[in-house]
Amino acid sequence: MLIYNIKEIVGADMTNAYIRVDTTRGTIIETGTMEALGEFVAGEDDIDAAGGFAIPSFVDSHTHIVYAGSRHGEFLDKINGLSYEEIARRGGGILNSADVLHETSEDSLFRQAMCRADEVMRKGTGAIEIKSGYGLTLPDELKMLRVIARIAEASPMTVRATFLGAHAVGRAYVGRQQEYVDHVVRDMIPAVAAEGLADFVDVFCDEGFFTPAQTAQILEAGVRYGMRPKIHANELAVSGGVEVGVKYDALSVDHLERAEEEQLRILAESRTVATMLPGASFFLGMPYAPAKKALEMGCRVALASDYNPGSSPSGDMRFIWALACIKMKLTPRQAVTAVTETGAAAMGLEDVGAIRPGCKANIILTKPLESLSQIPYQYTTPFISRLLLNGACI
């Protein structure tokens, strides 16, 4: 397949361009300029981009889309002034989701989650990380991870699974947090590994959740069983999560709304990606993570949706791109890199997030636009002309 008359291949510094795709393998063969292509006769399956941009499909490196039901009741609590922590203390939040998920069959959970996966895919996401963490018991965590595996089989998106048993303390262990941590390490991680269900291990290392020492205990166990660390940190307070994440060579440390210059320096001197989640800041009214400062200090910054029922109930990565520009003051090109190429780095992926030979042909073709900036500027105007995943039009 030849895609021609492309105004610009974003991330490749190439204008008036074409892309040649191997549709059998679903990969990009070559890119070049229309001038170098010369005269040609378009084939039946070739695509005239008609002056639109070619953008790598979005890479969403932090989501929680496997959940049951909804928490729209808590939406009213937030409107009425309750904080995230207050809602959790009243029995809402993560434990509420765990209660509903416990009563939901695996098939029903798969159907609900697959609808969300299809939704975000059609908005331009081509690769997605999905976490467990609404089970908080061994059977329910395994149920979630099996659902993620089924999504990976059913969807053309690239899917990676993260075990987040330490999302909160399960109800059976309330008041016995260290015992729950020991249960995660002793029972959950080996069982998850035995079924090969998780690529990564994650911990909510923050005020009111898990301490740096407990986080280290869980990460060490995950690493022993072949799971690369990813961390929730500094959403609610300066938690020590950045330091422990970098110590254990985490692929990413995520949230960072409360990150200070010292944490950014530590991240800049490491291989760990600073993943920021502006959708949660928007929905919860929290500070936005210091993305501009992080880039200036040399951090690799990714942006992800944090799609979940409580703090960011949207997986629209175009909106995340727009928030990064409007609220975090990134340029449109800085932000599009963060929702594509650096997001791929935060998932340990090398064949998505860019348009270059050898990568998967995961490509958003836009409608004709004067400038790339129009996409985050006109942040609700439809902009996708065609979406290709693995070389096939979706």
N, C-alpha and C positions, 0 to 999 in steps of 0.2 A: 504494500500500500504506500502510495506517495501522498503526503500532505503538503500542499504547495500554496504559494501566495500568503505566507505568514508574515505579518508585520514585524514581529520580533519573537524570537525564542528566549523566553525569560530565564535568566541565569546562565545563558550561553553567550551573551554579548554578540548576538547575531541578528541582523535585521534583513528584511526582504528575503525570507529564508524558506527552506523546505526541510521535511523530515521523512526519511524512508523507514518503513516499519516491516519487520518480518512477522506477518500475521500468524504464521504457524507456531513460532516460538513465543510470540507476544513481546518481542523486544525491539529496541531501536537499532537499526543497522547503521545509519549515517545521518548527519545533518550537514547543511551547506547553504550557500546563497543561491537565489534564483539565477543570478548572472552565471555562476559556475555550472548550474544545471543545464543551461542552454535550452534549446528547443526540445519539446517533448509532446507526446500525445497522451492526454489523460486517459487512464483506464477506467473501467466501470466502477471499481472499488476505491479509486483515488478520491481525495477530498480537497476541494478548493476552500482554503481558510478565509478567502475573501477579505484579507487585510486584518483579520483578527490576530490576537496574541496567542501564542502557545505557552502554557504554564504547566509545570509539573503538577500532577494531581496532589492535593493536600495530604500531608502526613500528620495524623493526630496521635501524638505519642503519650496521651494521658486521658483515659476515659474510664467510666464505670457504667457502661450501657447495659450490662446484665443486671437488671433489678426487676422486682415485681411490683405491680400497682403504681401508685403515685403518692407524692407527699404534698399535694396541692393545699391541704389543710394548713401545713406549716407556712405556706406562702402568706396566708392571712395573719399568722402569728408574727411573721417578719414585718408585714405592713403595720401591725399594731405595736411594733417597737421591740419585740423580743430578739435577743441576739442568738447567734448560732449556738453558743455555749448554754444559754438559758433554755433553748428548745431541747437540747440534748439532756439537760438535767431533769426536764419534765417528762422524759421517756420518749421523746421524739428522736429525730435524727437517724443516725446509722442503726441504732437498735430497733427503731420502728421498721425500717426497711428489712432488717434481719427477721423480725417476727412475721412479716407478710411473706417474705421469700420462703420461710420454713413451711408455710402452708401451701405453697405453689408447687405443682408438679414440674418435673424437668421439661416435659413437652410444652407446657404452658409458658414456662420461663423462656424457652427457646423461641417460641412464636413471638412473644413480646419483644425480646431483645433483637430478633431478626428484623422486625419492623423498624427499629431504631437504626440498625446497621444499614438497611436499605435506604432509609431517609438520609443519613449522612453521606452515603456513597453518591446519591443523586445530587447532592449539593457540592460534590467535587472531591470527596475524600477517597484516596486510593490505598492508603495503608493506615492501620489503626491498632493501637494497643488497648487491651481490655483487661480490667482488673477484677479479681474476686473481691471479697471483703464485706459482702452483705449476707454471708452465711454465719460466720463466727462459731460454727460447730464443724467438726470434721465432715460429717455427711453433707452438710449444706455447702461448705466450701468446695467439696468435690463436685457437687451438683453444678455449681456455678462454672467451675473450670471445664466440666464436660460440655456445658452449653457453649462456652467460648470455642472449644474444639469443633463443635458442630457448626458454628458460625464460620469458622475458618474453612471448613469443607464446602459450605453452601454459598459463600460469597466470593466474588472475584477480587475483593480487596485482599491485600496482604494483612494478615492478622497475627498479632503476638499476644500471648497470655501472661498475666502477672498474678502471682499468688500474694494476696494482701490479707491474710488471716489476722494480721495485727492492724486492722483498721480501727478497731475499738475492742474493749473487753466484752466477751460474750456474756449474756445475762446470767448464765449458770455460774460465772466467776466474778460477778460484781463484788467489789471489796477484796478480791484476792487476785490482784493484777499480776503479780509475779507468778502465781500458779498458772494463770492463763498463758503467760509467756512461755513457761516451761512446757505446757501442753502444745503450743504451736511448734516449739523446737523438737520435742520428743515424739509427738504423734502426727501432727499435720504435715510438716515438711517431708518426712520420709514417705508418707502415704501419697502425697502429691507427686513426688519424684518417682515412686514406683509405677504410677500410671503415665508418666511423661507428660503431665498436663500443664506445666508452667515453664516459660522461658526465663522469667524474672521473679525476684522476691522483693516485696515492698513493705514498708512500715510507716505508720502515721506517727512520726517523731515530733511531737508538739506539746504545748502546754495543755494539761488535762488528759493527755493520751499516753504515749509511751516515751520513756526516758532514753537518753543517749545510750546508757549502759544496756537497757533492755533491747534497744534497737541493734546494738552491736551483737548481742547474743543471737538474735534472730538472723541477722545478715550472715554471721559466721556459719550458722547451720545451713542457710540457703546456699551459700557458696560451696560448702562441702558436697551438696547434692546437685551442683551444676547450674544453679540459678544466679544470674547476674543481679546485683542489687540495683534498686531504684528507691528513692526516698521521698516521702511527703515531709516537708520541713518549713519552718518559719512562716506558716500561714497565720498563726494566732500570736506568736511571740518569737523572740530570738531563742531557739530551742536547743541548739547544739547539733541539730540534724545535719547541717551542712558539713560540719567537721567530721562527724562519724560517716557520712556518706562518702566524702572524699577519701577518708582513711581506708574504706573498703572498696575503693575504685568503682563507685556507683556509676552506671551509665548516665544517670541524671539525678539531680536534686530538684524537686518540683514544688511549686507554689512560690515561696520566697517573697511574699508580700511584705514581710517584716525584715527582710535582709538588710544588713548594714554594710558599710564599706569593707569591714574586715572579712565578712563572709564572701563578698564579691571577690576580694583579693585571693582568698583561698580557692575559690572556683576558677579564677583566671589562671592560677598556677597549676591547675590539675587538668585531667582529661575529661572530667565530669561536665556534662551539659547543664546549664542553668535553664530549666523549663519553667515558664511563667504562664499563668492561667487567668487571663484578664476577664474571662466569662464569670468566674467566681467573684472577682472584685466588683464587677458590674452588678451581679445579682444580690450580693450580700452587702453592698455599700462599704466594702473594705478598701484600704489603700491599694493602688496598683503597684505591682512589683517594679523595681527600678531598672527597667530594661535598657533605657538609654545609657545610664551610668554603667551598667554591666558591660555593654558593648564597648564603651569608651575605655573600660579597664581591661579589656581583652577576653572577656568571657564569651563562650559560645552560647548564644541565646536561642532557645526554641520556644514556640508558643503552641499551646494545646488547648482543647476545649474544656477539659474536666467534666464532660457530659455526665451528669448524675442527677438523681431526683431531688436532692436537697439544696445544693449550693450552686449548681450551674446546669439547669435543665435545657441545654441546647448544645447541639454538636455542629453548628454551622461555622465552619472554619473561615468562611469569607467574613463573617461578623467578627471573629477573633482577629483577623487581619485588620479590619477597620478599627476595632478598639485599640489595637496596638498603635495605630497612627493617631487616633483622636485623643486617647487618654494617656498613652505611654510615650508619645512624641517620637516614635520611630518613623523613618521615611517609608513610603510604600515599598521600596525595594528592600530595605532592611527587614521589614515585616514579612514580605513574601518569602524571603530566604528562611525566616524563622518558622514559617508554617509548611515548609517543604524540605529543603536540604538539611537544615539543622534538626528538624523534627525526626528525620531519618536517622541521624547520628544518635539521637536520644533513644532510638529503638535498636541500635546496632545494625542498621540496614545500609547496604551500599548500592543496591540496585533499584531504589526508588528515590523520589525527591529531587530528581534532576532529569534533564533531557539531554542525554549523551549516548553514544554508541555503547551497547551492552546493558543499558538499563531497561527495566520493564517499560513498555510503551504505555505508561500511565500519564495521560495528557489531557488537560483542559484546553479546548479551543474556545476562545471568546468570540462574542459578536464584535463587529468592527468598532474599534475605539480609537480616540485620538491619543490617549495616554493610558498607561498602566494605572496611574493615580485615580482614574475614574472609578475603578472597582471598589476601593475602600471609601472613596469620596461619596459615591452614590450607593451607599451601603445596603440598600434593600432592592435596588433595581436589578432584575435578572441580567446576568452577563454571560452565561454559558451557552455557547452554540452547540458544541458536541463534547462529550466526555468519552475518552477511550481508557479502558483498563485492560492490561495484557494484550493490547493491540486490537481489541474489539470495541465497537461502539456500544455504549450502555444506553 
